[in-house]
Structures are given as C-alpha cells and as structure tokens.
Amino acid sequence: MSRLILFNKPFNVLSQFTDRSLEASSRQTLSDYIDVPQVYPAGRLDRDSEGLLLLTDDGKLQARLADPKYKAPKTYLAQVEGAPDAAALALLRQGVMLKDGPTRPAKARLTQPPDWLWPRTPPVRYRKSVPDHWIELTLTEGRNRQVRRMTAAVGLPTLRLIRLSIGEYSIAGLGNGTWRDA
C-alpha cells in the first residue's frame, strides 16, 4: 500500500532531503522534520514559501499530484505589498502575461489573514508607508515561482506565500513544521 504524507513546510526549508550546496551546513531540509524512509516530494515548494508539501513512496501518485497536465488545483495565501484593487484581481482571474507566456486563469480574491496563522521566522519586513493585504489564489498549473511572478506582474509583490491545499489535501489542523499521513 502506498503512503502519502502531508507536511506543513516552514519558511526557509528546502523541499528535498539533502543539500549538496556550499551553504549546506546552514540550510534545513526535509530530513530535519521527516524521518520516513523512501518517501519523496510530489512537486516542489520554494525555500521561501510555506505550507503544504505532499510526499509519497508511490511514483505514479507522485506524478499525478505533481504533473501540470492533471491540473490539480493548488490554493495559496499570498501576503502582498500594496492594496489590490478590482482591476488587479480581474487580471489574476483572467491570467497574466509572464516572460514564459500567459498563465491559465486563476481564482483570486481578497481575504483577511487567518486567525490560525503561525508567526514566520524571520518575520516579514514591513514598510510603514506601504500597506499590505492578503490574497487567496487557486491555480491549476505550477510554473516556477508562479504566484510571486503573477502578483508582481499586477504590481503587488508577494511578501509571504503559504500553500493551503493541493487538490483534496490541505494543511487544515496541521501545525507548521509537522506532518501526518493522509
């Protein structure tokens, strides 16, 4: 029977079990949190992003979860610098033009920061003269740093990014830095 693990990845943790870089001694990896043999990430989550990362020992399941052709919806909370207006949200919903081509349409809405949100270490750097807001985005593709590039394209740089769910799997009830079997 295959195994599927839901992990709430903290900020500044690599989405891999080993780090062969020159900075390796100072960078945390999945092995600092998960001691389960033969499981591998189904997709990636950038080092500077937080939230749901799925790991499995089933290659077919890994491909189905990670491959963009299956269009598994991925929902994110993005704390952005600036005040999103109706036009910016409409652009995100219809898809924006990035250097590697247009994105698929996304679901996008302004939201409040959740009351369950853990503090980030280190904290997000704020500028007193520029407001920040939260946007919930749901994508059906997974390009490199896509949410950050999309929000930047509409004039709203991302300060903090948290993946809430992938398809039917979510971080609901899962503390930051903890994992559970699905």
BELNOR-V949616 format. One record per pair of residues at least 4 apart in sequence whose C-alpha atoms are under 8 Angstrom apart, sorted by the first residue. I is the first residue (numbers start at 1). J is the second residue. If there is no record, write none. Layout:
i=I j=J
i=I j=J
//
This chain:
i=2 j=56
i=2 j=57
i=2 j=58
i=3 j=39
i=3 j=56
i=3 j=57
i=3 j=58
i=3 j=181
i=3 j=182
i=4 j=54
i=4 j=55
i=4 j=56
i=4 j=57
i=4 j=181
i=4 j=182
i=5 j=54
i=5 j=55
i=5 j=56
i=5 j=179
i=5 j=180
i=5 j=181
i=5 j=182
i=6 j=52
i=6 j=53
i=6 j=54
i=6 j=55
i=6 j=169
i=6 j=170
i=6 j=171
i=6 j=179
i=6 j=180
i=6 j=181
i=6 j=182
i=7 j=51
i=7 j=52
i=7 j=53
i=7 j=54
i=7 j=55
i=7 j=171
i=7 j=174
i=7 j=177
i=7 j=178
i=7 j=179
i=7 j=180
i=8 j=50
i=8 j=51
i=8 j=52
i=8 j=53
i=8 j=171
i=8 j=174
i=8 j=175
i=8 j=176
i=8 j=177
i=8 j=178
i=8 j=179
i=9 j=13
i=9 j=50
i=9 j=51
i=9 j=52
i=9 j=53
i=9 j=176
i=9 j=177
i=9 j=178
i=10 j=49
i=10 j=50
i=10 j=51
i=10 j=176
i=10 j=177
i=11 j=47
i=11 j=48
i=11 j=49
i=11 j=50
i=11 j=120
i=11 j=121
i=12 j=27
i=12 j=28
i=12 j=47
i=12 j=48
i=12 j=49
i=13 j=27
i=13 j=28
i=13 j=29
i=13 j=30
i=13 j=47
i=13 j=48
i=14 j=19
i=14 j=27
i=14 j=28
i=14 j=29
i=14 j=30
i=14 j=45
i=14 j=46
i=14 j=47
i=15 j=29
i=15 j=30
i=15 j=41
i=15 j=44
i=15 j=45
i=15 j=46
i=15 j=47
i=15 j=53
i=16 j=29
i=16 j=30
i=16 j=31
i=16 j=40
i=16 j=41
i=17 j=29
i=17 j=30
i=17 j=31
i=18 j=29
i=18 j=30
i=18 j=31
i=19 j=24
i=19 j=27
i=19 j=29
i=20 j=24
i=23 j=27
i=28 j=32
i=29 j=33
i=30 j=34
i=31 j=35
i=33 j=177
i=33 j=178
i=34 j=179
i=38 j=56
i=38 j=57
i=39 j=55
i=39 j=56
i=39 j=57
i=39 j=58
i=40 j=55
i=40 j=56
i=40 j=57
i=41 j=53
i=41 j=54
i=41 j=55
i=41 j=56
i=41 j=62
i=42 j=53
i=42 j=54
i=42 j=55
i=42 j=56
i=42 j=62
i=42 j=63
i=42 j=65
i=42 j=66
i=43 j=53
i=43 j=54
i=43 j=62
i=43 j=65
i=43 j=66
i=43 j=67
i=44 j=53
i=45 j=49
i=45 j=50
i=45 j=53
i=46 j=50
i=46 j=145
i=48 j=161
i=49 j=160
i=49 j=161
i=49 j=162
i=49 j=163
i=50 j=161
i=50 j=162
i=50 j=163
i=51 j=162
i=51 j=163
i=51 j=164
i=51 j=171
i=51 j=176
i=52 j=162
i=52 j=163
i=52 j=164
i=52 j=165
i=52 j=166
i=52 j=170
i=52 j=171
i=55 j=62
i=56 j=61
i=56 j=62
i=57 j=62
i=58 j=62
i=59 j=63
i=60 j=64
i=61 j=65
i=62 j=66
i=63 j=67
i=64 j=70
i=65 j=70
i=65 j=72
i=67 j=71
i=68 j=72
i=68 j=140
i=68 j=141
i=68 j=142
i=69 j=141
i=71 j=140
i=71 j=141
i=72 j=140
i=72 j=141
i=72 j=166
i=72 j=167
i=73 j=138
i=73 j=139
i=73 j=140
i=73 j=141
i=73 j=165
i=73 j=166
i=73 j=167
i=74 j=138
i=74 j=139
i=74 j=140
i=74 j=141
i=74 j=163
i=74 j=164
i=74 j=165
i=74 j=166
i=74 j=167
i=75 j=136
i=75 j=137
i=75 j=138
i=75 j=139
i=75 j=163
i=75 j=164
i=75 j=165
i=75 j=166
i=76 j=136
i=76 j=137
i=76 j=138
i=76 j=161
i=76 j=162
i=76 j=163
i=76 j=164
i=76 j=165
i=77 j=134
i=77 j=135
i=77 j=136
i=77 j=137
i=77 j=161
i=77 j=162
i=77 j=163
i=77 j=164
i=78 j=134
i=78 j=135
i=78 j=136
i=78 j=137
i=78 j=147
i=78 j=158
i=78 j=159
i=78 j=160
i=78 j=161
i=78 j=162
i=79 j=132
i=79 j=133
i=79 j=134
i=79 j=135
i=79 j=158
i=79 j=159
i=79 j=160
i=79 j=161
i=80 j=132
i=80 j=133
i=80 j=134
i=80 j=135
i=80 j=151
i=80 j=156
i=80 j=157
i=80 j=158
i=80 j=159
i=80 j=160
i=81 j=130
i=81 j=131
i=81 j=132
i=81 j=133
i=81 j=156
i=81 j=157
i=81 j=158
i=81 j=159
i=82 j=130
i=82 j=131
i=82 j=132
i=82 j=133
i=82 j=155
i=82 j=156
i=82 j=157
i=83 j=131
i=83 j=132
i=83 j=133
i=83 j=156
i=84 j=88
i=84 j=89
i=84 j=110
i=84 j=133
i=84 j=156
i=85 j=89
i=86 j=90
i=87 j=91
i=88 j=92
i=88 j=154
i=88 j=155
i=89 j=93
i=89 j=108
i=89 j=109
i=90 j=94
i=90 j=108
i=91 j=95
i=91 j=96
i=91 j=154
i=92 j=96
i=92 j=105
i=92 j=106
i=92 j=107
i=92 j=108
i=92 j=150
i=92 j=151
i=92 j=154
i=93 j=105
i=93 j=106
i=93 j=107
i=93 j=108
i=94 j=104
i=94 j=105
i=94 j=106
i=95 j=102
i=95 j=103
i=95 j=104
i=95 j=105
i=95 j=106
i=96 j=102
i=96 j=103
i=96 j=104
i=96 j=105
i=96 j=150
i=96 j=153
i=97 j=101
i=97 j=102
i=97 j=103
i=97 j=153
i=98 j=102
i=98 j=103
i=98 j=149
i=98 j=150
i=98 j=153
i=104 j=139
i=104 j=140
i=104 j=141
i=105 j=139
i=106 j=137
i=106 j=138
i=106 j=139
i=106 j=140
i=107 j=136
i=107 j=137
i=107 j=138
i=107 j=139
i=108 j=135
i=108 j=136
i=108 j=137
i=108 j=138
i=109 j=135
i=109 j=136
i=109 j=137
i=110 j=133
i=110 j=134
i=110 j=135
i=110 j=136
i=111 j=133
i=111 j=134
i=111 j=135
i=111 j=136
i=112 j=133
i=112 j=134
i=113 j=117
i=113 j=134
i=118 j=176
i=119 j=123
i=120 j=124
i=124 j=159
i=124 j=160
i=125 j=159
i=126 j=130
i=127 j=131
i=137 j=147
i=142 j=146
i=145 j=149
i=146 j=150
i=147 j=151
i=148 j=152
i=148 j=157
i=148 j=158
i=149 j=153
i=150 j=154
i=151 j=155
i=151 j=156
i=151 j=157
i=151 j=158
i=152 j=156
i=152 j=157
i=152 j=158
i=164 j=170
i=164 j=171
i=164 j=172
i=165 j=169
i=165 j=170
i=165 j=171
i=166 j=170
i=169 j=182
i=171 j=175
i=174 j=178
i=174 j=179
i=174 j=180
i=175 j=179
//
